[in-house]
Amino acid sequence: MRTQVLTLLTLVATSYANVTCPATPDPMPRAAAFPSVRTMPDPFLYLDGKSRVQSIDEWRRCRQPEILKLLQEYQYGYYPDHSQEKVSATRNGNSLTVTVAVGGKTASIAASLNLPGGNGPFPVVISIGGMDTRSYTNAGIAVVTFDYYRVAADSNSKSGAFWTLYNGRDIGVLTAWAWGFHRVLDGIELKVPEIDATKNGVTGCSRLGKAALAAGLFDKRVTVTMPMCSGVQGAGPYRYSLSGQGENLENSKSGAGWWTSSGLSQFVNKATQLPFDAHTIVAAIAPRAVILEQNANDQFTDSKGTATVTFPAAKAVYEWLDAGDQLGMSIPGGGHCDMNGYRDVLPFVQKVLQGKSTSRNYDDLKNWRAMPEAYPWATDLPEKS
């Protein structure tokens, strides 16, 4: 067995040794330097605008890290260095308190445990805000919730546990909330043996769905990412507004500018110059699982754009990576953040976290159709070698 592992590592190292990454511009370009691209940007095209990914190895070694960097530069702000944090936890029954110390400062996050009956360890979904807890615990999946407002206030006030530690940084509140997910997961690993922390999901709805998508992006421990009705700055496309109230970069940034860093502000009224779109965020999580959920009659966020543009564009990358079954789309009836969305995605979550089979087709867009004209690069995917 040891010989097989060493051989595999040697093959991986040799494969990566044959990959040369194009240089990422330093400093990163300003908005004015990018051309206007009205369709969803080619996720395989590097930030230099010239080089394109040639293989799966190159995607993993070069392009995926570059996407992570550009998303921090232009949307989220730079995620704190977790290696500098000291995390501890205490538990009292079903109450969990996670304490984080860094740079001589200390802050805490309180979480609540909802455990299924029977014997664990159970997989878990960590929820920011409320969710349909009962459906999940009845299915043998633990639910852990925490108060996002105590992690970071939904305002410009820079108050909450995150800002106690990282005040003064140009970081969006979505990133702060994502950090809260991750520290709660740390606490589960430390103090909740009834939960198998290696099998976990992150979820939230609306602005909290945007945060859940960020949580899946910034922590490879996350098994399945579940953004619900997340809209722009989440899974809703910037370049297309096909349903809902017409949410776009301009009105989302003016209404709650603190959700993202100042890096996104330079693209206001220049959204077609963004070097990414929502499909890029989803694709950067691959091959880990993502289930996008948008209620069909959501009056606020762009369900149709998410389903017909973001989902199939990201799906092209997942399928190229031979992970097509790890990305799904859910379109239940109802309006914004209806709780039935959680029941609708449950079979997908059970497939990922519990290994259960499902006959449900999570590629079904129902009464809508995919818009391949929005992602023309998908007809010219790189070779996989």
N, C-alpha and C positions, 0 to 999 in steps of 0.2 A: 504493500500500500504506500509506504514512504517513498519507494522508488517511483511509483506512478505519479505521486504528487510532485516530486522533484522534476520529473520529466515534463509534466504539465506546466509547471512554473518556468522551466527552461524554454518551452515552446512559446509561452506568452511573452517572456522577456525578449526572445529572438524576434517575435512578430513586432513588438513595440520598437525594438531597436532599428527596424527598417522603416519606421515612420518618422518623418521630420515635420514638425509643426510650423506652419507659417507664423511669423512674428505678429503678435497682437500689438496694434499701435499704442505707443506710450509717449505722450499722454493720449487718453482715449479721445476720439474725435468729438467735436461739438455737433449739434444738430445740423448746422448749415453745411457741414462737410458731406452729409449723406444725400444721395439722390432721392427724388420722390418716386416711390414704388407704390402704385395704387392697389396691387394685389398683395396677398400674404407673402412676406419675404421668404426667399429660399433658405431653409434652415441649414443647408449644406454649404452655403456660401460664407466664407470667412469675413471677418470685419474689414479686412483690407480691400474687399470688393473685387478681388481678382482670383484668389485661390478657392477651389471647391474640394470638399471631402472626396477621397478616392476609395475608401474602404471602411469597414466597420471598425477595425482597429484604430484607424485615424479619427473616426468620430469619437470613440471613447477616450482616446489619449489627448486629442487636440481640440476638436470642435466643441464637445460637451463642456469641458472646462472654460473655453472661451465664452460660450453662451452664459454660463453661470456668472462669469465676470461682467459681461456686458449688461446682464439683467440687474446686477447690483449697482453698476455705474449709472444706468439710465432709469431704473425704476425703484428698486428696493432700498438702496443704500447698502453699505458693506456690512455683512453679518459679523457680529463680534467673534473674536477668537475664543472658542470654547475651552481650548487647552489651558487658558489662563484662569478659568473659573474653578472654584472648589464647591462641589455640590454635596449636600447632606439632606437627609429626610427624617421625619418623625411621623409616626402613625398612631391614631387613637380611634380604634374601631374602623369605621368607613371614612374617616377624615384623614387626609394626607397633607402634610405641610412640607414643601420643598424649599430649602434655604440655599441661596447662591451667594458666595463671597468672591470678590475680585477687587484688587487694588485697594484693599483696606475698607471697602464698603460691603454691606450685607443687605440682602432683600429676600423676601419670602413669597411663595405662591401657595395658596390653599386650593386643594382639589377634593372632590367627593367621589367615592368609589361606589359603583352599583354592580354587584356581583351576581351572576346567575346562581341558581340552586344547584346542588350536586358538588362533585369533586372537580377541582381544577387540575392543572392550570388552564385558564381560559384565554383565548385571544381577546383583544381589547380594541375598542374604538374610543379615542380621546376626542371629546367634543368641546368646542369653545362656544358658549351659549347653549341653548336648549336643543333637544332632539327627541326622537321617538325612542326613548330608553327601553320601554317594555318590550317592544318587538325584538330588540337585540338581546336583551337578557333572557327572554324566552327561547331564543335561538342558541343560547349557550355562549354568547359574546358579552364580555364585561363592557360597561360604559363608564368612563371617567370624565367628569366635567370640571371645569375651572372658570373662575370669574375673570374674563378678559379685561374688564375695566380696572381691576386691581393690578394687572400686569402693565397696562398702558391705557390711559384714558383716551376715549374716542374724541380727541380734541387737540388743539395746539398747546395744551397746558404742560406737556412734557412731565406728567405726573404718573406715578405707579412704580412697581418694582423694577421694571426694565430701566426706566430713566433714573432711578436711584443709583444704578450701576453705570449707566452709559449716557448720562446727561451731556448735552453739547454736541453729540454726534449727528451727522446728517443722515438719519435713518428713518424710514417710514414706519408708521404704526403697524402696518401689516407685518413687517419684519419683526417688530417687537412682539406682536402676538404669536408669530411663528416660533420665536425664541421661547415663549411661554409653553407652547406645546412640547417642545423638546426637553425643557427642564422638568415638566410633569412626567414625561417618559423616563427621564433619569430617576425620578423619585419612585416610579413603579418598579424599575429594575432593582432599586435598593431595598424597598420595604414591602412589596406586595407579591409574595410567592404564589398566591392564588392566580396570578396573571402571568401568561407567557408573553413577555414584552417583545419577543422577536416576531410576534404575529400581531401587528397593530395597524390601526387606521387612524387618520386625522380627518375631522369634519367640522363644518360650520356652514351657516347660510348667509347669503347676501354679502355684506362687508366681511363677515366672519368666514364665508366661503372663500373670499379672496385670500384671507389669512391662512386658511387650510391649504390652499394651493401653494402658497409660499412655504408652509411648513413641510410639505412633501418635497419641495424643490431643495431645501437647504439641509436636509438630514437624510442620509441614505439608509438609516434604520427604519424609516417609514415604509411599511409594506404596501399599503393601499391609501391613496389620496382621494378624498371624497368632497370636492367643492360643490356646494349646493346653491343654485341660483346666484352664481358669483358675479356675473356681469363684467364690465370693463374694469381693468386692473386685476381681473381674475381670468376666467375662461372665455369671457366675451371679447370678440374681436374689436380692435381699435378702428380698423379700416372699413368695417361694414356695420351698419345699424339697420336691422331688418325687422325688429319687433320691439315690444316694450315701449318705454316713454322716450326713446331716443337717447339713451345714456351714451355718452362719448367721452373722449379724453378731456375736452374743454369743460363740460359741466361737472364731471366727476372731480376734476382737479380744483375747480373753483368752489365746489360745494364742500369738499373734505380734502383739502390739499395736504393734510398731515398723513394721509394713508400711505403716501409714497414719498421718496426723497425729493430734493430739489432738482435732481438730475432729470426728472420727467418734465419739469416745468418748461424747459427749453423747447419741447416739442408741441406745446400748446399752439393750435392753429397750424401745426406742421406734422400731423400724425402720420402722413404718408412717408415721412422721412425717418420714422422709427426704424432701427435696424432689426427689429423683432416684432412679433405680434403674439397674441395669446397662444397660438399653436406652438410657438417656440418654447414657451414656458412649459407646456405639457410635454413636448418632445424631450426637453432636457431632463425630465424625470425618468424616461424610459431606460431600461426595460421594466422598472418597477410599475406596479399596477395603478391606474387612475380610472375612476368612474366619474364622468361629468354628468351632473343632474340639472335640468332646467324644466320647471313646470310649464306646460304648453301655453297656459294663459297668464304667465307672469307679466304683470302690467308695468314692471319697473326695469327688469334686465332683459337683455337680448337673447331670448331662448332660441329663436330661429337662427340667428347668426352663430351662436355657439354650436348648434346641432349641424348646420349645413356648411359651415366654413371652418371653424376651429377644429371640431372633432375629426372630419375626414382629412384635413391637412395634417394634423398630428398623427392620425392613423397611418398615413403613408409612411411616416418615419418608424412607427412601431412595427409595421409589417416588414419594412426593410430590415429591421433588427430581429426579425423572426419572433416578435413578441406581440403580434396583433391581438391575441386574445386577452392581453393585459390592459387594454384600453377599451372602455365601453361608454355608451351614451344612454341616458335615461330621460324619458320625456313623459312623465305622468301628467294627468290633468290637474287643474287647479291653478291657483294664483301664486304669488310670490311667497316662498318659504312655507308652503303647505306641508304639514308633517307627513303626508302620504308619500312624499319623495323618499323618505328614509326607508319605508317599506318597499318601495319600488327598486331601490338599489341593493336591498338586502341579499338576494340570491347571488349577485356578483361578489359582494363582500364575503359571503359564505364560501364561495368558490375559492377565493384568494386566501382567506384566513383559516378555513376549515377543510379545504380540499374537497368540498362537496360539488357534485355535478349539478348543472342546471340546463333546462331546455330553453330557457329564456334567451332571445336574440338581442344582445345589447348593441348590435349594429343597426337596428331597426329605427329609422327616422320617422316612421309613421306617415303622416300626411305631407311631410316635407321631402325634398330631394337634396342630395349633396350638390355643391356648386363647384365643380372642378375648374371652371374658369377663374376661380378665386385663388387657386394654387397651381398654376400651370407647370411649375417645376416638377410636379409629381409624375409627369410622363417621362421624365429623364432622371431617374434615380441613379445614384452611383453604383458601380459594381460592388459586390459584397466581399470580394477577395482582399 
